[in-house]
């Protein structure tokens, strides 16, 4: 149950803490949990003198602090090659899936380097058919113009578009 703090509780909290009382005794006297007392001291900025008991600090481990980002990306790249899921990678690295997602673009570049880029097709001469009149190659301007004309036939008129 949440404790409702009053000005008297704040004053007693400061006095008892500065008198050297233990947090267990202070919390029992005020009727709030130890962590509620600690939070109240921090949030209200209550001064604690040298006799006051120390407020324990919670040490949070940085799970990924054991390795650099580059090392983590290398591990992700290696696991992507083995077709591991993001969840499996996150579990292996002891981080959240969202963190792995931040590393995947960089890791994919390492795991799957780009193959040679396709050559750009140079402009073909306007008449490239063979001597027997074969088909024009795809992408030829005449082919593209014909394709678009064919698609125009199936396009809805403006009146039909308005009706849905």
Secondary structure as UniProt FT lines:
FT   HELIX           7..18
FT   TURN            19..20
FT   HELIX           23..30
FT   HELIX           34..44
FT   TURN            50..51
FT   TURN            63..66
FT   HELIX           69..81
FT   TURN            82..83
FT   HELIX           86..93
FT   HELIX           97..111
FT   TURN            131..132
FT   TURN            138..139
FT   HELIX           141..154
FT   HELIX           158..163
//
